[in-house]
Amino acid sequence: MAAQSQIYAGAFADPVFQAQSVFRTLMDGFARPGTITSLAATASPPLPLGKASGAVALTLCDHDTPVWLSLALTKSAVPQWIAFHTGAPVTETKDDARFAFIEKGGAVPSFDQFALGTQEYPDRSTTLVIEVEALTGGSKLIAKGPGIKDETIVAPQGLPDPFLDFWTDNRAIFPRGIDLILTAGDAVLCLPRTTKLSAREA
């Protein structure tokens, strides 16, 4: 019974209003890459999916958006929770997914394993949602590109060691490529494929 209650509980209390609020926050985040924003509405999904990642799933996923989940999420009640509250099908094939979710500390595949879109339809790509330890306090990266005046510094904690290589390869195939949402607690940091990242010299 406890497992069943996990599946049915934890969604938005006011789905339309709260989903609209989260959507606006995410769109603003993609318009201003590297900005850390707290979500006004969060979810309480089954562990190990985090609150902000759960809110992203409730807002962006629907029956037309196949979802890929990391192994730990697949083995939890998360697939049933997402299916019940959003109708989104779960796929085992990364490049079929419109959205992909990885829990905090989970292994992050190289980004080229996901759907990268095509030259004609670059929007047919995966948006990758990764929960990290924190959105500040990590190794500093310089972010430049549309929506950023001059440059800004992003420093998430808990990114995989090859993250910068993954991102550089992703940026090189623009307009194709994935978009990235980093989450921690109730906060998000968005990085569209247009953003260029480089290591900041100590």
N, C-alpha and C positions, 0 to 999 in steps of 0.2 A: 504493500500500500504506500509506503514511503517513496519508493521509486516512482510510482504512478503520480503521486502528488507533485513530485519534482517536475514532471513533464507538463502538468496542467497549470502550475503556479509560476509566478516570477515574471510575468509579462507586464506591459504598461497598464496602469489602472485606467487611464484615459487614452486609448490607443491612437485616435486621430490627432488630438492636440499634442500629445507627447512625441509621436512620430514626426509631426511637422516641426516641432522644436529641435529635435535631433537632426533632422534633414537640413534645416537652416544652418545649424552649427557646423555640420560637415561641409556644406557648400561654401560657407565662409572660410573654413579651414583650408579647403583646396584653393580658394581664391587668394589666400594669404599663407602660403606654405611655411611650415616651421613654427607657426603660432600654436601655442598650447591653450586649449580651451576646455573648461569643464562642462560636461553635459548637464543641462537642467533636468533631464529625465534619464534615469538609468534603469536597468533591468536586474533581476535576481535569477539568472539562469543556473542550471545545475553546474556544479564544479566539474572540470576545472576551467570553464569559460568565465571570463571576468565580466564585471558589471557593464563597463562601457562597450566591450565587444558584443555583449548580449543586446545592448540597445542598438548598436549598428545593425545587427542581424534583424531585429524586429522592424527597423526602419527601411532597410534597403532590400531585403530578401522577399521574394514572393514565388508563386508557382512557376514563373518563367525564368527563374534564376537558379540554376544548379549550384550547389554549395559543396566545396571540398573541405574536409575537416582533418586535422592532424590525428595521428594514431590515438593519442590519449583522449581527445575529444570523441573520437569514433567509439571508443570503448566505454564511454559514459552515457548518461541520459540525454546528452546534448542533441544528437541527431533527431530523437523523438520530440524534444522540446522545440527545435527549430521547425520541424515538419508540422507539429500541431499548431504553432502560433503564426507561422508564415506561409505554410504550404510549399516551401521550397524543397525540391528533391535533393538528396545527398548523392554525390557522385564520387566514385573511387578514382576517377581519371582527372588529373589536375588540369589538363588543358581543355576540359569540358566545362570547368567551373567559371561562373561569373564572379563568385566571391569565394575566398578561401580564409579559413580561420585557424590560427595557431595559438595555443595557450602559452602562458608565461613559462619560460624555460624549455619550451618545446623545440625540437629540431626544425630549422627553417631550410626548406629546399632552395636550390638556386632558382632565381626568378624565371629563367628561360624554360622551366618545366611547366609553367602555367600558360594559359592562353595569352598571346601577345597582340592579338588583333591582326588586321591586314592593312596594307597600304590604302586600300579602298575603304575599309571599315575598321579604323584603329580603335574605335570604341568597343569592339567585340573582344575585349580582353578581361583578364581577371583583376579584380580589386582584392588586394591581399591585406588582411586584418591581423596584425600581430600584437599580442599583449607582451609588454616588456616590464622590467622591474620598476622603472621610473622613467619619466620623460625628461628628466634633468640629471646632472651629476655624472654622466658618462663621458666617453672620449668626445672631444669637441670636433664638429664637422662644420665647414663653411657651406652655407646654402646660398645659391644665386639662381636667378631666373625670373620668369613672369610672376608678378604678385609680390616680389621682394624688392624693396628699395635698396640698391647697392648690394648688400649682403646681410645675412643673419646667421647666428650660431645655433645649431641644434646639437644636443648632447644626451640622447636617450641612453639609459642603462639597460644592458641585457640583450643587445643586438649580437648576432653571431659574428665571429671573427672575420669571415669573408664578406660581411655586409657591404662594405664600400666597393668591393670588386663586383658583387652582384648588381649594385645600383649603377655603377659606371657602365657595365655591359647593357643594362636596361636602358639607360639614357642614350646610348649610342645608336639604338635602333628607332629613335623617335621618327615619325609620330606613333609607331607601334610601341608596345611595352605595358607593363603593369602600373597601376597606381597603388599607393600604400597608405594605410591608416594604422598608426601606432596607438595603442591604448595602454593606460595604466590607471587603476582605480576607476574614477569617474571622468577621467580626462582623455583627450584625444590630440594627436598631432598628425596632420595630413601632409603627404608628400606626393604631389602629382608627378608624372613622368617627365614633365617639363623642367623639374628642378635639378640643377647640377650640384652635386655634393663633392667636397674635397676635404682631405684631412687638414686640420689646423696645426701648423707647426708649433711645437711647445716653446 
